[in-house]
Amino acid sequence: MKPALLDTNFILTCIKQKIDFFEELKFMGFEVIIPDKVIDELKKLKQTSALKLLEKNNFKEIILAEKNTDNSIINYANKNPEILVATLDKELNNKLKNRKIIIRGKKKLEII
């Protein structure tokens, strides 16, 4: 399975648009990776629906050393060029050299 790292806004947008990203990514052959910083952001934002969804599904949690979530994702992605990053953050998107998973339209996940 290919690794796919998810950031906070990707998870929240998928939930808002009712996209079952766990099922979609699994179907596409991806292992879902979620950084500890993303989980912390979801807790700070009190996103109980997102946290409950994470509890119900299998994913790999990774611990990132840096304080800034975006910088830690960029550094992790640079060290792991095979990883795809699921993000809708334009600034983060521009800094990443890795392939990305985005939401096309309102319901379809797409690799770019």
Rosetta blueprint (number, residue, H / E / L):
1 M L
2 K E
3 P E
4 A E
5 L E
6 L E
7 D L
8 T H
9 N H
10 F H
11 I H
12 L H
13 T H
14 C H
15 I H
16 K H
17 Q L
18 K L
19 I L
20 D L
21 F H
22 F H
23 E H
24 E H
25 L H
26 K H
27 F H
28 M L
29 G L
30 F E
31 E E
32 V E
33 I E
34 I E
35 P E
36 D H
37 K H
38 V H
39 I H
40 D H
41 E H
42 L H
43 K H
44 K H
45 L L
46 K L
47 Q L
48 T H
49 S H
50 A H
51 L H
52 K H
53 L H
54 L H
55 E H
56 K H
57 N L
58 N L
59 F L
60 K E
61 E E
62 I E
63 I L
64 L L
65 A L
66 E L
67 K L
68 N L
69 T H
70 D H
71 N H
72 S H
73 I H
74 I H
75 N H
76 Y H
77 A H
78 N H
79 K H
80 N L
81 P L
82 E L
83 I L
84 L E
85 V E
86 A E
87 T L
88 L L
89 D L
90 K H
91 E H
92 L H
93 N H
94 N H
95 K H
96 L L
97 K L
98 N L
99 R L
100 K E
101 I E
102 I E
103 I E
104 R E
105 G L
106 K L
107 K L
108 K E
109 L E
110 E E
111 I E
112 I L
